Amino acid sequence: MSRKESLQKITKTLLKRRSALRSALDGDLSLLKEQAGGDEVDWAIDAMQDDLNSQLAEVESRELKSIDAALTRVVEGRFGRCGGCDRPIPLDRLRAIPHAAYCIACQREAERNPVESDESASWANLPAVELSGRPLRFEDLEIESF
């Protein structure tokens, strides 16, 4: 089988996995909305189950984001090429991790020298607070009350 045919097969795998993850994620999130009545033990069990479902949904969401990025690379004609060195990613690696964006060497380097990539944790995403040249005070912050 040629590399092109292998990449097409891996792309089909990505599409199937994306569909499965979307369904699973919908199920996980719907479980979080369900609240059972009962006593404190039931509530504690529900809270523990909600925590597990939330963690599972987070893992699935990250994988879904990686798959979407891989499918974007397919459309752009960059799928199967390392985002670090631009060499072809070995097919065995793509078969094992179809959404891999880097060859093993570049992935190891990225893990040794992590870069802040989570946009939600960026200071740039904080709302702007106009201070007019004075120091920030607690009263300047808008805090939601629960």
WONORFEN-V938511 format. One record per residue. N is the residue number from 0. PSI is psi in whole degrees, -180 to 180 (NA if undefined). OMEGA is omega as a letter, one per 40 degrees, with the letter a starting at -180 (none if undefined). D_FIRST is the distance of its C-alpha to the first C-alpha in Angstrom with 2 decimals. Layout:
# WONORFEN-V938511
n:N psi:PSI omega:OMEGA d_first:D_FIRST
n:N psi:PSI omega:OMEGA d_first:D_FIRST
This chain:
# WONORFEN-V938511
n:0 psi:135 omega:a d_first:0.00
n:1 psi:164 omega:i d_first:3.82
n:2 psi:-41 omega:a d_first:6.70
n:3 psi:-45 omega:i d_first:8.25
n:4 psi:-40 omega:i d_first:6.23
n:5 psi:-42 omega:i d_first:6.55
n:6 psi:-36 omega:i d_first:10.06
n:7 psi:-40 omega:i d_first:10.81
n:8 psi:-41 omega:i d_first:10.26
n:9 psi:-37 omega:i d_first:12.40
n:10 psi:-41 omega:i d_first:14.82
n:11 psi:-39 omega:i d_first:15.38
n:12 psi:-42 omega:i d_first:16.16
n:13 psi:-44 omega:a d_first:18.57
n:14 psi:-42 omega:i d_first:20.25
n:15 psi:-43 omega:a d_first:20.83
n:16 psi:-39 omega:i d_first:22.18
n:17 psi:-44 omega:i d_first:24.38
n:18 psi:-44 omega:i d_first:25.84
n:19 psi:-41 omega:i d_first:26.54
n:20 psi:-41 omega:i d_first:28.14
n:21 psi:-43 omega:i d_first:30.30
n:22 psi:-45 omega:a d_first:31.59
n:23 psi:-41 omega:a d_first:32.26
n:24 psi:-40 omega:i d_first:33.96
n:25 psi:-42 omega:i d_first:36.15
n:26 psi:-43 omega:i d_first:37.16
n:27 psi:-44 omega:a d_first:37.92
n:28 psi:-34 omega:i d_first:40.03
n:29 psi:-30 omega:i d_first:41.90
n:30 psi:-31 omega:i d_first:42.81
n:31 psi:-27 omega:a d_first:44.42
n:32 psi:-22 omega:a d_first:46.70
n:33 psi:132 omega:i d_first:48.08
n:34 psi:122 omega:i d_first:51.36
n:35 psi:147 omega:i d_first:53.03
n:36 psi:-177 omega:i d_first:56.76
n:37 psi:-165 omega:a d_first:58.54
n:38 psi:-172 omega:a d_first:60.07
n:39 psi:-33 omega:i d_first:59.13
n:40 psi:-43 omega:i d_first:56.89
n:41 psi:-42 omega:i d_first:54.86
n:42 psi:-40 omega:i d_first:54.67
n:43 psi:-42 omega:i d_first:53.55
n:44 psi:-43 omega:i d_first:50.80
n:45 psi:-42 omega:a d_first:49.75
n:46 psi:-41 omega:i d_first:49.75
n:47 psi:-43 omega:i d_first:47.62
n:48 psi:-40 omega:i d_first:45.14
n:49 psi:-40 omega:i d_first:45.12
n:50 psi:-45 omega:i d_first:44.39
n:51 psi:-44 omega:i d_first:41.42
n:52 psi:-38 omega:i d_first:40.10
n:53 psi:-43 omega:i d_first:40.65
n:54 psi:-42 omega:i d_first:38.74
n:55 psi:-43 omega:i d_first:35.82
n:56 psi:-37 omega:i d_first:35.87
n:57 psi:-44 omega:i d_first:35.88
n:58 psi:-45 omega:i d_first:32.80
n:59 psi:-38 omega:i d_first:30.96
n:60 psi:-41 omega:i d_first:32.22
n:61 psi:-42 omega:i d_first:30.92
n:62 psi:-41 omega:i d_first:27.43
n:63 psi:-40 omega:i d_first:27.64
n:64 psi:-41 omega:i d_first:28.76
n:65 psi:-39 omega:i d_first:25.79
n:66 psi:-44 omega:i d_first:23.37
n:67 psi:-39 omega:i d_first:25.34
n:68 psi:-39 omega:i d_first:25.14
n:69 psi:-41 omega:i d_first:21.34
n:70 psi:-31 omega:i d_first:21.26
n:71 psi:-41 omega:i d_first:23.75
n:72 psi:-33 omega:i d_first:21.48
n:73 psi:-50 omega:a d_first:18.75
n:74 psi:-38 omega:a d_first:21.52
n:75 psi:-5 omega:i d_first:22.71
n:76 psi:18 omega:a d_first:19.39
n:77 psi:-1 omega:a d_first:19.77
n:78 psi:136 omega:i d_first:17.37
n:79 psi:-2 omega:i d_first:15.41
n:80 psi:139 omega:a d_first:18.21
n:81 psi:134 omega:i d_first:21.02
n:82 psi:-10 omega:i d_first:24.28
n:83 psi:-53 omega:a d_first:26.24
n:84 psi:-6 omega:i d_first:24.91
n:85 psi:18 omega:i d_first:22.44
n:86 psi:160 omega:i d_first:19.76
n:87 psi:135 omega:i d_first:16.15
n:88 psi:131 omega:a d_first:16.21
n:89 psi:140 omega:a d_first:14.03
n:90 psi:-36 omega:i d_first:11.16
n:91 psi:-39 omega:i d_first:13.09
n:92 psi:-44 omega:i d_first:16.09
n:93 psi:-31 omega:i d_first:14.70
n:94 psi:-36 omega:i d_first:13.54
n:95 psi:-42 omega:a d_first:17.11
n:96 psi:85 omega:a d_first:18.88
n:97 psi:-27 omega:a d_first:17.04
n:98 psi:12 omega:a d_first:20.11
n:99 psi:133 omega:i d_first:20.43
n:100 psi:-12 omega:a d_first:21.99
n:101 psi:153 omega:i d_first:22.38
n:102 psi:170 omega:a d_first:20.84
n:103 psi:-44 omega:a d_first:22.69
n:104 psi:-46 omega:a d_first:25.28
n:105 psi:-34 omega:i d_first:26.23
n:106 psi:-44 omega:i d_first:26.35
n:107 psi:-43 omega:i d_first:28.72
n:108 psi:-42 omega:i d_first:30.80
n:109 psi:-37 omega:i d_first:31.06
n:110 psi:-31 omega:i d_first:32.21
n:111 psi:-34 omega:a d_first:34.75
n:112 psi:70 omega:a d_first:36.13
n:113 psi:144 omega:i d_first:35.90
n:114 psi:140 omega:i d_first:36.96
n:115 psi:110 omega:a d_first:38.69
n:116 psi:-8 omega:a d_first:36.09
n:117 psi:107 omega:a d_first:37.61
n:118 psi:-29 omega:a d_first:39.44
n:119 psi:-21 omega:a d_first:41.64
n:120 psi:5 omega:a d_first:43.17
n:121 psi:140 omega:i d_first:44.01
n:122 psi:-27 omega:a d_first:47.70
n:123 psi:-19 omega:a d_first:47.00
n:124 psi:-1 omega:i d_first:46.46
n:125 psi:145 omega:i d_first:49.96
n:126 psi:145 omega:i d_first:52.40
n:127 psi:135 omega:i d_first:54.75
n:128 psi:120 omega:a d_first:58.30
n:129 psi:121 omega:a d_first:61.01
n:130 psi:-12 omega:a d_first:63.42
n:131 psi:42 omega:i d_first:65.69
n:132 psi:5 omega:i d_first:65.90
n:133 psi:162 omega:a d_first:67.00
n:134 psi:153 omega:i d_first:65.26
n:135 psi:134 omega:i d_first:63.04
n:136 psi:160 omega:i d_first:64.99
n:137 psi:-38 omega:a d_first:63.96
n:138 psi:-20 omega:a d_first:65.53
n:139 psi:-18 omega:a d_first:63.14
n:140 psi:141 omega:i d_first:60.17
n:141 psi:113 omega:a d_first:59.32
n:142 psi:130 omega:i d_first:58.60
n:143 psi:136 omega:i d_first:57.74
n:144 psi:146 omega:a d_first:60.09
n:145 psi:NA omega:none d_first:58.83
